[in-house]
Amino acid sequence: MSWDVVFNWIENHPGLSSWVQAVGSILAILVAVWIASSQRREQLRNEQRKFDRDCEFIKVVSSRAMWAAKPNPSESSARDSARMLIGVSSVFKNIDLMGLPDASLVEPVSTIRDALQAAELAISNEPRVELYFDSREHDKWYQAIFLARNRVHEEIERLSS
């Protein structure tokens, strides 16, 4: 089949160009819709991955805060616990409350942050670190961290289901 036959057939069917244009327009619209929807699906997947990553980060650091503030370490581990507590406190100071995955996490994360900062201050004022871990003040902050950590985990479970 030569090009002359094709061109001759096209010339003998004057409405064909309108149909080709209509079909081309419809195909262009369908392709545009498909591209937009695939970009949106990718955006949703990325948002879900970020949400999951942020939730996991908050769970890990809240558990780490509880572990760092655990009561009654030995004298040698009291210094290590104090260093860890101060380090975790630093992590919590850098958490952007407005950037948390859900507003329900603001209160427990703030509670942990406040308790860690208070514990850090108390440790800096205590001449012997191990005495802080045996104090009633420590028990109060540990209890606050423990309850807030549980609340973080509950909220993340609720959000993830």
C-alpha positions as CSV (number, residue, x, y, z in Angstrom):
1,M,0.0,0.0,0.0
2,S,1.5,3.3,-1.0
3,W,1.1,6.7,0.4
4,D,-0.7,7.8,-2.7
5,V,-3.6,5.5,-1.9
6,V,-3.8,6.7,1.7
7,F,-3.8,10.4,0.7
8,N,-6.3,9.7,-2.0
9,W,-8.6,8.0,0.5
10,I,-8.3,10.9,3.0
11,E,-9.2,13.4,0.2
12,N,-12.3,11.4,-0.7
13,H,-13.5,11.5,2.9
14,P,-13.8,15.3,3.9
15,G,-15.2,14.7,7.4
16,L,-12.4,12.5,8.4
17,S,-10.2,15.3,9.7
18,S,-12.9,16.4,12.1
19,W,-13.2,12.8,13.5
20,V,-9.4,12.5,13.8
21,Q,-9.3,15.8,15.7
22,A,-12.2,14.7,18.0
23,V,-10.6,11.4,18.8
24,G,-7.2,13.0,19.4
25,S,-8.8,15.6,21.7
26,I,-10.5,12.8,23.7
27,L,-7.3,10.8,24.0
28,A,-5.4,14.0,25.1
29,I,-8.0,14.6,27.9
30,L,-7.8,10.9,29.0
31,V,-4.0,11.0,29.1
32,A,-4.1,14.3,31.1
33,V,-6.6,12.8,33.6
34,W,-4.4,9.6,33.9
35,I,-1.2,11.7,34.5
36,A,-3.0,13.8,37.2
37,S,-4.4,10.9,39.0
38,S,-1.1,9.0,39.0
39,Q,0.6,12.1,40.4
40,R,-2.0,12.3,43.1
41,R,-1.6,8.6,44.0
42,E,2.1,9.1,44.3
43,Q,1.6,12.2,46.5
44,L,-0.7,10.2,48.8
45,R,1.8,7.4,49.1
46,N,4.5,9.9,50.0
47,E,2.3,11.6,52.6
48,Q,1.5,8.2,54.1
49,R,5.2,7.2,54.2
50,K,6.0,10.5,55.9
51,F,3.1,10.1,58.4
52,D,4.3,6.5,59.2
53,R,7.9,7.7,59.6
54,D,7.0,10.6,61.9
55,C,4.8,8.4,64.0
56,E,7.5,5.8,64.4
57,F,10.0,8.6,65.4
58,I,7.7,9.9,68.1
59,K,7.1,6.4,69.4
60,V,10.8,5.6,69.6
61,V,11.8,8.9,71.2
62,S,9.0,8.7,73.8
63,S,10.0,5.2,74.7
64,R,13.6,6.3,74.9
65,A,12.6,9.2,77.2
66,M,10.9,6.7,79.5
67,W,13.9,4.4,79.5
68,A,16.3,7.3,80.2
69,A,14.2,8.5,83.1
70,K,13.7,5.0,84.7
71,P,14.0,5.0,88.4
72,N,16.8,3.7,90.7
73,P,19.8,3.2,88.4
74,S,23.0,2.2,90.0
75,E,25.5,4.9,91.0
76,S,27.6,4.4,87.9
77,S,24.7,4.1,85.5
78,A,23.1,7.2,87.1
79,R,25.6,9.4,85.3
80,D,24.9,7.5,82.0
81,S,21.1,7.8,82.6
82,A,21.6,11.5,83.3
83,R,23.5,12.0,80.0
84,M,20.9,10.0,78.1
85,L,18.1,12.0,79.8
86,I,19.7,15.2,78.8
87,G,20.3,13.9,75.2
88,V,16.6,12.8,74.9
89,S,15.6,16.2,76.3
90,S,17.6,17.9,73.5
91,V,15.7,15.8,70.9
92,F,12.4,16.8,72.4
93,K,13.3,20.4,72.4
94,N,13.8,20.2,68.6
95,I,10.5,18.6,67.9
96,D,8.2,21.0,66.0
97,L,4.8,20.6,67.7
98,M,3.1,22.1,64.7
99,G,4.8,19.4,62.5
100,L,3.5,16.5,64.5
101,P,1.5,13.9,62.5
102,D,-1.7,14.7,64.4
103,A,-2.8,17.3,66.9
104,S,-3.7,14.6,69.4
105,L,0.1,14.1,69.9
106,V,0.8,17.7,71.0
107,E,-0.3,17.3,74.6
108,P,1.6,14.1,75.4
109,V,4.8,15.2,73.5
110,S,4.6,18.5,75.3
111,T,4.3,16.7,78.7
112,I,7.3,14.6,77.9
113,R,9.3,17.6,76.8
114,D,8.3,19.6,80.0
115,A,9.1,16.6,82.3
116,L,12.5,16.1,80.6
117,Q,13.4,19.8,80.9
118,A,12.4,19.8,84.6
119,A,14.4,16.6,85.2
120,E,17.4,18.1,83.3
121,L,17.2,21.2,85.5
122,A,17.0,19.2,88.7
123,I,19.9,17.1,87.6
124,S,22.0,20.2,87.0
125,N,21.2,21.4,90.5
126,E,22.0,18.1,92.2
127,P,25.6,17.7,93.3
128,R,25.3,13.9,93.2
129,V,23.3,12.7,90.2
130,E,22.3,9.5,91.8
131,L,20.5,11.4,94.5
132,Y,18.2,12.9,91.9
133,F,17.1,9.5,90.7
134,D,16.2,8.5,94.3
135,S,14.1,11.7,94.9
136,R,10.3,12.2,94.9
137,E,10.8,14.8,92.2
138,H,12.3,12.2,89.9
139,D,9.3,9.9,90.6
140,K,6.9,12.7,89.7
141,W,8.6,13.4,86.3
142,Y,9.1,9.7,85.6
143,Q,5.4,9.1,86.1
144,A,4.5,12.0,83.8
145,I,6.8,10.7,81.1
146,F,5.5,7.1,81.6
147,L,1.8,8.2,81.2
148,A,2.5,10.5,78.3
149,R,4.5,7.8,76.5
150,N,1.6,5.5,76.9
151,R,-0.7,8.1,75.5
152,V,1.6,8.7,72.5
153,H,1.5,5.0,71.7
154,E,-2.3,4.8,72.1
155,E,-2.8,7.8,69.8
156,I,-0.5,6.4,67.2
157,E,-2.3,3.1,67.3
158,R,-5.6,4.9,66.9
159,L,-4.3,6.9,64.0
160,S,-2.7,3.9,62.3
161,S,-5.9,1.8,62.3
